[in-house]
Amino acid sequence: MDGQRYISPYTDFGFKYIFGSELNKEYLISFLNALFEGRHHITDVTYQNSEHLDEVVYSRRAIFDVYCTTDKGDHIIVEMQNVDQDYFTDRMVYYSTFPIREQAKRGDWDYKLNPVYTIGILNFIFDKSSDDVHHEAKLMNVATKEVFYDKLSFITIELPKFNKKEDELVTLYDKWLFVLRNLSRLMERPAALQERVFTSLFRHAEIDKMQPNERRQYEKSLFDYNDINNSNVKHFREGKEEGLREGKEEGLREGERKKALDIARKLKAAGVDDAVILATTGLNEEELKLL
């Protein structure tokens, strides 16, 4: 943590320290309004219990980074995810089931639901087929390609794809993504972030201004994050090295095959018997027939 002035939002503690506090909910409200880009205007949020236990025999615990309802009754889950994993989409859908079920009412109920948003802020590339940072999915009518149900939304934000520099920040959403991507690497608040919410945020995020118990929690969370990150780097490096070894071996095999085919062509042109060519080159009869 030497040389680091501001906390890292990538850590579990750091993300909740910024967005999970009732005292500083202006940060969450500002971020959500920026994300929705005028489609919704949130004036207040109420934090809900972020820990849920499934009501089945084989219970599964779900712990969200941030879970809130807005002043209009929308339910929003926000998660920071550092590691790509199998069935990540399934995980987002599973999370969304909790705020849906919580809206059930005893007695007569017409099944009317308030919107549910599950937001994943990702520290990895999730959709390799697109350069887009922001993705939003809803239930769709397959035949008409129209939205079938507009109250259930899954939003993913791929931070590694966000590469805008300070002088390229235009919207409030740009600025929030810049903060999330770079906060722990900054030594002062950038001049482009003049909004009052960022003035407050940068004061709040200073490590030296934390209480001793908060700093201990953050250091533990940072250690866990670095441990996971280093493990990922190691696995990537090992996978890359293995790929290079396999590629080199495959290249050698392909080179030997081409050499054998070249020799076989010359022997065949010289009228050498097929049995001799097969024994000399190691080719099979099918390969020899194609020459």
C-alpha positions in Angstrom: 0.0 0.0 0.0 3.1 2.2 -0.1 2.5 5.3 -2.2 -1.2 4.7 -2.5 -3.3 7.8 -1.4 -6.8 6.6 -2.2 -8.6 3.3 -1.6 -9.2 0.8 -4.3 -12.8 0.3 -5.3 -11.8 -3.2 -6.6 -11.5 -4.4 -3.0 -14.6 -5.6 -1.2 -14.1 -3.1 1.6 -13.2 -0.2 -0.7 -16.3 -0.7 -2.9 -18.7 -0.9 0.1 -16.8 2.0 1.7 -17.7 4.2 -1.2 -21.1 3.0 -2.2 -22.5 1.0 0.7 -22.8 3.7 3.4 -26.0 5.5 4.4 -23.9 8.5 5.4 -22.4 8.8 1.9 -25.3 7.5 -0.3 -24.9 10.6 -2.5 -22.1 8.7 -4.3 -24.4 5.8 -5.1 -27.2 8.1 -6.2 -24.9 10.1 -8.4 -23.4 6.9 -10.0 -26.8 5.4 -10.6 -28.2 8.6 -12.2 -25.1 8.7 -14.4 -25.5 5.1 -15.4 -29.2 5.5 -16.3 -28.3 8.7 -18.3 -31.6 10.5 -17.8 -33.9 7.5 -18.2 -34.5 7.6 -14.4 -33.8 10.3 -11.9 -33.1 9.0 -8.4 -33.4 11.4 -5.5 -33.0 8.9 -2.6 -32.1 5.3 -1.9 -32.8 3.1 1.0 -30.2 0.4 1.8 -31.6 -3.1 2.2 -30.2 -6.2 3.8 -27.4 -7.3 1.5 -27.3 -10.9 2.9 -29.9 -13.4 1.9 -30.4 -17.1 2.7 -32.4 -19.2 0.2 -35.4 -20.9 1.8 -34.7 -24.4 0.6 -33.2 -27.5 2.2 -29.9 -27.0 0.5 -29.6 -23.3 1.3 -27.4 -21.0 -0.7 -26.2 -17.8 0.7 -26.2 -14.7 -1.5 -24.3 -11.6 -0.3 -24.5 -8.5 -2.4 -22.0 -5.6 -2.3 -24.9 -3.1 -2.4 -28.6 -3.7 -2.4 -31.0 -0.7 -2.3 -34.5 0.5 -3.3 -35.0 3.9 -4.9 -37.5 6.6 -4.0 -39.6 5.3 -6.8 -39.5 1.7 -5.5 -37.0 0.2 -8.0 -34.8 -2.5 -6.6 -31.1 -2.3 -7.4 -28.3 -4.8 -6.8 -24.7 -3.6 -7.5 -21.8 -6.0 -7.5 -18.1 -5.5 -8.1 -16.6 -8.7 -9.7 -12.9 -9.1 -10.0 -12.7 -12.7 -11.3 -14.4 -14.2 -14.4 -16.1 -17.4 -13.5 -18.3 -20.2 -15.0 -22.0 -19.4 -15.0 -21.6 -15.7 -14.3 -24.8 -14.9 -16.2 -26.6 -17.5 -14.1 -25.3 -15.9 -11.0 -26.7 -12.5 -12.0 -30.1 -14.1 -12.7 -30.0 -15.9 -9.4 -29.3 -12.6 -7.5 -32.3 -11.0 -9.2 -34.7 -13.6 -7.8 -34.3 -12.2 -4.2 -35.7 -8.7 -4.8 -38.4 -10.3 -7.0 -39.6 -12.6 -4.2 -39.3 -9.9 -1.6 -42.1 -8.0 -3.3 -44.6 -10.8 -2.8 -47.5 -9.8 -0.5 -49.6 -11.9 1.8 -53.2 -12.3 1.0 -54.7 -11.0 -2.2 -52.0 -9.8 -4.5 -52.2 -8.9 -8.2 -48.5 -9.8 -8.9 -47.5 -6.3 -9.8 -43.8 -5.9 -9.5 -41.4 -2.9 -9.3 -38.4 -2.9 -11.6 -35.3 -4.9 -10.6 -31.8 -4.0 -11.8 -28.8 -6.3 -11.3 -25.6 -4.4 -12.1 -22.2 -6.1 -12.4 -19.1 -3.8 -12.4 -16.5 -6.2 -13.9 -12.7 -6.1 -13.6 -12.4 -8.5 -16.5 -13.5 -8.8 -20.1 -16.9 -10.6 -20.2 -18.0 -10.1 -23.8 -15.0 -10.7 -26.1 -17.1 -10.1 -29.2 -17.6 -6.4 -28.5 -15.6 -3.3 -27.6 -18.6 -1.9 -25.7 -18.0 -1.1 -22.1 -21.7 -1.0 -21.1 -24.2 -3.8 -21.8 -27.8 -4.1 -20.9 -30.0 -7.2 -21.3 -33.8 -7.7 -20.8 -36.3 -10.5 -21.5 -37.0 -10.4 -25.2 -39.6 -11.8 -27.6 -37.5 -14.0 -29.8 -39.7 -13.7 -32.9 -40.3 -9.9 -32.8 -36.9 -8.9 -31.1 -38.9 -6.6 -28.9 -38.7 -6.4 -25.1 -41.1 -8.8 -23.5 -40.6 -7.6 -19.9 -39.0 -4.3 -19.2 -38.9 -4.5 -15.4 -36.0 -6.9 -15.2 -32.6 -5.6 -16.3 -29.1 -7.0 -16.2 -26.3 -4.5 -16.7 -22.6 -5.2 -17.0 -19.8 -2.7 -17.1 -16.5 -4.0 -18.3 -13.9 -1.6 -16.7 -10.8 -3.0 -18.6 -12.4 -1.7 -21.8 -12.7 1.8 -20.5 -9.5 3.6 -21.6 -10.6 7.3 -21.8 -8.0 9.8 -20.6 -8.8 12.7 -18.3 -9.2 15.1 -21.2 -11.7 12.8 -23.0 -14.2 12.6 -20.1 -17.5 14.2 -21.3 -20.4 12.7 -19.4 -20.8 12.1 -15.7 -20.9 8.4 -16.5 -17.5 8.8 -18.1 -16.2 10.4 -15.0 -17.5 7.7 -12.7 -16.0 5.0 -14.8 -12.7 6.9 -14.8 -12.8 7.0 -11.0 -13.6 3.4 -10.6 -10.9 2.4 -13.0 -8.1 4.7 -11.7 -8.9 5.9 -8.1 -6.2 3.8 -6.4 -3.6 5.0 -8.9 -4.3 8.7 -8.5 -2.4 11.0 -6.2 -4.8 13.9 -6.4 -8.3 14.7 -7.8 -8.1 15.3 -11.5 -9.1 18.8 -12.7 -11.8 17.3 -14.9 -13.7 16.0 -11.9 -15.0 19.3 -10.6 -18.4 18.2 -9.5 -19.1 18.5 -5.8 -19.7 14.8 -5.5 -16.1 14.0 -6.5 -14.7 16.7 -4.2 -16.5 14.9 -1.3 -15.5 11.4 -2.6 -11.8 12.1 -2.9 -11.8 13.4 0.7 -13.7 10.4 1.9 -11.4 7.9 0.0 -8.1 9.1 1.5 -6.5 6.2 3.3 -4.8 8.4 5.9 -8.1 9.8 7.0 -9.6 6.3 7.9 -10.2 5.2 11.4 -7.7 2.6 12.6 -10.3 -0.2 12.5 -11.3 0.8 8.9 -7.7 0.9 7.8 -7.1 -2.6 9.2 -10.2 -3.9 7.3 -9.1 -2.2 4.1 -5.6 -3.6 4.4 -7.0 -7.1 4.8 -9.3 -6.6 1.9 -6.5 -5.3 -0.3 -4.3 -8.3 0.7 -7.2 -10.6 -0.5 -7.6 -8.7 -3.7 -3.9 -8.8 -4.5 -3.8 -12.5 -3.7 -6.6 -13.2 -6.2 -5.1 -10.8 -8.8 -1.6 -12.4 -8.5 -3.1 -15.9 -8.8 -5.0 -14.8 -11.9 -1.7 -13.4 -13.4 0.1 -16.6 -12.6 -2.6 -18.7 -14.2 -2.7 -16.5 -17.3 1.1 -16.6 -17.6 1.1 -20.4 -17.2 -1.7 -20.7 -19.7 0.1 -18.5 -22.2 3.4 -20.5 -21.8 1.5 -23.7 -22.2 -0.2 -22.3 -25.3 3.2 -21.3 -26.7 4.6 -24.8 -26.0 1.7 -26.4 -27.7 1.9 -24.0 -30.6 5.6 -24.7 -31.1 5.0 -28.5 -31.0 2.1 -28.1 -33.4 4.3 -26.0 -35.7 7.1 -28.6 -35.6 4.6 -31.4 -36.5 3.2 -29.4 -39.3 6.7 -28.6 -40.6 7.7 -32.3 -40.5 4.5 -33.2 -42.4 5.2 -30.6 -45.1 8.7 -32.0 -45.5 7.4 -35.5 -45.8 4.9 -34.5 -48.5 7.7 -32.7 -50.4 9.9 -35.8 -50.3 7.0 -38.0 -51.3 6.2 -35.9 -54.4 9.8 -36.1 -55.5 10.0 -39.9 -55.0 6.7 -40.3 -56.8 7.9 -38.2 -59.7 11.0 -40.4 -59.9 8.8 -43.5 -60.2 9.5 -45.0 -56.8 7.1 -47.7 -55.7 4.3 -46.5 -53.4 5.2 -49.0 -50.6 8.7 -47.6 -50.5 7.4 -44.0 -50.4 5.1 -44.8 -47.5 7.9 -46.5 -45.6 10.3 -43.7 -46.2 8.0 -40.7 -45.4 5.7 -42.1 -42.8 2.6 -40.8 -44.7 -0.5 -42.9 -45.0 -2.2 -44.1 -48.3 -4.8 -41.4 -48.3 -2.2 -38.7 -48.1 -0.2 -40.3 -50.8 -3.3 -40.6 -53.1 -3.8 -36.8 -52.8 -0.4 -36.0 -54.3 
